[in-house]
Amino acid sequence: MAVVGYTRLKEIFRKGAGLDIAKGHAKDITDIVEQKLYDLLLAGERNAKYNDRDVIWMCDIPLTNGTEKTIDEFKKLEEEIDVKDVVEMLTKYPATMTLESVLEERLPEITGGLILTLAKTIKVLDPKDRTVDHESINRAKEILDLTM
């Protein structure tokens, strides 16, 4: 990840969850976010196929109410921080199916919501500690793997 990407990621964690991350954590964080986005799209692909479509619609993506709220929080945070470079870098998806244009347009904010979800999960796991470590990232990943 480029230094610019790390700087923006650090700002999201600090302003969104009151956490400080080290440069060495950026790769772990971005790997988790990319995997969660892929997982959401994989579930969307299953839902589209179930409905006999070869296009994934926005409604095929299993976003919970909590995830939608976090996406909304990210959009407000995005007004304060220029995060376009980070979000675009992470918004990758396999080209196995076509995405509806509405879904494709929302992928950056969904990705941003996933970054913020990870940050908030880490904060909940250890609310007193402002510094993120590899152990807290791994514990948060385990929770996201179980719930997303």
DRENDO-1510 file (C-alpha; in Angstrom, 1 decimal, always signed):
<recs>
REC; n; res; u; v; w
REC; 1; MET; +0.0; +0.0; +0.0 .
REC; 2; ALA; +1.3; +3.4; -0.9 .
REC; 3; VAL; +2.1; +5.9; +1.9 .
REC; 4; VAL; -0.8; +8.0; +0.8 .
REC; 5; GLY; -3.1; +5.0; +1.3 .
REC; 6; TYR; -1.7; +4.4; +4.7 .
REC; 7; THR; -2.2; +8.0; +5.7 .
REC; 8; ARG; -5.8; +8.0; +4.7 .
REC; 9; LEU; -6.4; +4.7; +6.3 .
REC; 10; LYS; -4.9; +6.0; +9.5 .
REC; 11; GLU; -7.2; +9.0; +9.4 .
REC; 12; ILE; -10.3; +6.7; +9.0 .
REC; 13; PHE; -9.3; +4.7; +12.0 .
REC; 14; ARG; -8.5; +7.8; +14.1 .
REC; 15; LYS; -11.6; +9.8; +13.2 .
REC; 16; GLY; -14.0; +6.9; +12.9 .
REC; 17; ALA; -13.0; +4.9; +15.9 .
REC; 18; GLY; -10.4; +6.8; +17.9 .
REC; 19; LEU; -7.7; +4.3; +17.1 .
REC; 20; ASP; -4.1; +4.7; +16.0 .
REC; 21; ILE; -2.6; +2.2; +13.5 .
REC; 22; ALA; +1.0; +1.6; +12.6 .
REC; 23; LYS; +2.1; +1.5; +9.0 .
REC; 24; GLY; +2.8; -2.3; +9.4 .
REC; 25; HIS; -0.9; -2.9; +10.0 .
REC; 26; ALA; -2.1; -1.4; +6.8 .
REC; 27; LYS; -1.6; -4.6; +4.7 .
REC; 28; ASP; -3.5; -6.7; +7.3 .
REC; 29; ILE; -6.3; -4.3; +7.4 .
REC; 30; THR; -6.6; -4.0; +3.6 .
REC; 31; ASP; -6.4; -7.7; +3.1 .
REC; 32; ILE; -9.4; -8.2; +5.5 .
REC; 33; VAL; -11.4; -5.5; +3.9 .
REC; 34; GLU; -10.8; -6.9; +0.4 .
REC; 35; GLN; -11.8; -10.4; +1.6 .
REC; 36; LYS; -15.0; -9.1; +3.2 .
REC; 37; LEU; -15.9; -7.3; +0.0 .
REC; 38; TYR; -15.3; -10.4; -1.9 .
REC; 39; ASP; -17.4; -12.4; +0.6 .
REC; 40; LEU; -20.3; -9.9; +0.1 .
REC; 41; LEU; -20.1; -10.2; -3.7 .
REC; 42; LEU; -19.9; -14.0; -3.5 .
REC; 43; ALA; -23.1; -14.0; -1.5 .
REC; 44; GLY; -24.6; -11.5; -4.0 .
REC; 45; GLU; -23.6; -13.9; -6.8 .
REC; 46; ARG; -25.4; -16.8; -5.1 .
REC; 47; ASN; -28.5; -14.6; -4.6 .
REC; 48; ALA; -28.5; -13.5; -8.2 .
REC; 49; LYS; -28.1; -17.1; -9.5 .
REC; 50; TYR; -30.9; -18.2; -7.2 .
REC; 51; ASN; -33.1; -15.6; -8.9 .
REC; 52; ASP; -32.0; -16.8; -12.3 .
REC; 53; ARG; -30.0; -13.7; -13.1 .
REC; 54; ASP; -26.4; -13.3; -14.3 .
REC; 55; VAL; -26.2; -9.7; -13.0 .
REC; 56; ILE; -25.7; -9.0; -9.3 .
REC; 57; TRP; -28.2; -6.4; -8.1 .
REC; 58; MET; -27.7; -4.1; -5.1 .
REC; 59; CYS; -30.5; -6.0; -3.3 .
REC; 60; ASP; -28.5; -9.3; -3.7 .
REC; 61; ILE; -25.7; -8.0; -1.4 .
REC; 62; PRO; -26.5; -9.0; +2.3 .
REC; 63; LEU; -26.0; -5.7; +4.0 .
REC; 64; THR; -27.3; -5.7; +7.6 .
REC; 65; ASN; -28.9; -2.7; +9.2 .
REC; 66; GLY; -25.7; -2.2; +11.2 .
REC; 67; THR; -23.5; -2.3; +8.1 .
REC; 68; GLU; -25.8; +0.2; +6.3 .
REC; 69; LYS; -25.5; +2.6; +9.4 .
REC; 70; THR; -21.7; +2.2; +9.3 .
REC; 71; ILE; -21.7; +3.0; +5.6 .
REC; 72; ASP; -23.7; +6.2; +6.3 .
REC; 73; GLU; -21.1; +7.1; +9.0 .
REC; 74; PHE; -18.3; +6.5; +6.5 .
REC; 75; LYS; -20.0; +8.8; +4.0 .
REC; 76; LYS; -20.1; +11.6; +6.6 .
REC; 77; LEU; -16.5; +10.9; +7.5 .
REC; 78; GLU; -15.6; +10.9; +3.8 .
REC; 79; GLU; -16.6; +14.6; +3.7 .
REC; 80; GLU; -13.9; +15.4; +6.2 .
REC; 81; ILE; -11.2; +13.1; +4.8 .
REC; 82; ASP; -10.2; +12.6; +1.2 .
REC; 83; VAL; -10.3; +8.8; +1.1 .
REC; 84; LYS; -11.0; +8.3; -2.6 .
REC; 85; ASP; -7.6; +6.8; -3.3 .
REC; 86; VAL; -7.8; +4.2; -0.5 .
REC; 87; VAL; -11.3; +3.2; -1.3 .
REC; 88; GLU; -10.7; +2.9; -5.0 .
REC; 89; MET; -7.6; +0.8; -4.4 .
REC; 90; LEU; -9.6; -1.6; -2.3 .
REC; 91; THR; -12.7; -1.8; -4.4 .
REC; 92; LYS; -11.7; -4.8; -6.5 .
REC; 93; TYR; -14.0; -7.6; -7.4 .
REC; 94; PRO; -13.8; -10.8; -9.5 .
REC; 95; ALA; -15.3; -10.4; -12.9 .
REC; 96; THR; -17.3; -13.7; -12.7 .
REC; 97; MET; -20.6; -11.8; -12.9 .
REC; 98; THR; -21.8; -8.4; -14.1 .
REC; 99; LEU; -22.7; -5.9; -11.4 .
REC; 100; GLU; -25.8; -3.7; -11.7 .
REC; 101; SER; -24.7; +0.0; -12.2 .
REC; 102; VAL; -26.2; +1.0; -8.8 .
REC; 103; LEU; -24.1; -1.6; -7.0 .
REC; 104; GLU; -21.0; -0.7; -8.9 .
REC; 105; GLU; -21.4; +2.9; -8.0 .
REC; 106; ARG; -22.0; +2.0; -4.3 .
REC; 107; LEU; -18.9; -0.3; -4.0 .
REC; 108; PRO; -16.6; +2.5; -2.8 .
REC; 109; GLU; -18.9; +3.4; +0.0 .
REC; 110; ILE; -19.5; -0.2; +0.9 .
REC; 111; THR; -15.7; -0.7; +1.0 .
REC; 112; GLY; -15.4; +2.4; +3.2 .
REC; 113; GLY; -18.1; +1.0; +5.5 .
REC; 114; LEU; -16.1; -2.2; +5.8 .
REC; 115; ILE; -13.0; -0.3; +6.8 .
REC; 116; LEU; -15.0; +1.5; +9.4 .
REC; 117; THR; -16.7; -1.7; +10.6 .
REC; 118; LEU; -13.3; -3.3; +11.1 .
REC; 119; ALA; -12.1; -0.2; +13.1 .
REC; 120; LYS; -15.2; -0.1; +15.3 .
REC; 121; THR; -14.9; -3.9; +15.9 .
REC; 122; ILE; -11.4; -3.5; +17.1 .
REC; 123; LYS; -12.5; -0.6; +19.3 .
REC; 124; VAL; -15.3; -2.7; +20.9 .
REC; 125; LEU; -12.8; -5.5; +21.6 .
REC; 126; ASP; -10.5; -3.2; +23.6 .
REC; 127; PRO; -12.3; +0.1; +24.3 .
REC; 128; LYS; -9.5; +1.4; +26.6 .
REC; 129; ASP; -6.6; +0.9; +24.2 .
REC; 130; ARG; -6.1; +3.5; +21.5 .
REC; 131; THR; -3.3; +1.6; +19.8 .
REC; 132; VAL; -4.1; -1.2; +17.4 .
REC; 133; ASP; -1.9; -4.3; +17.4 .
REC; 134; HIS; -1.8; -7.4; +15.3 .
REC; 135; GLU; -3.7; -9.5; +17.9 .
REC; 136; SER; -6.7; -7.1; +18.0 .
REC; 137; ILE; -6.8; -7.0; +14.2 .
REC; 138; ASN; -6.8; -10.8; +14.1 .
REC; 139; ARG; -9.6; -11.0; +16.7 .
REC; 140; ALA; -11.7; -8.5; +14.8 .
REC; 141; LYS; -11.1; -10.5; +11.6 .
REC; 142; GLU; -12.4; -13.6; +13.4 .
REC; 143; ILE; -15.6; -11.8; +14.4 .
REC; 144; LEU; -16.1; -10.5; +10.9 .
REC; 145; ASP; -15.5; -13.9; +9.4 .
REC; 146; LEU; -18.3; -15.3; +11.7 .
REC; 147; THR; -20.8; -12.5; +11.0 .
REC; 148; MET; -20.2; -11.5; +7.4 .
</recs>
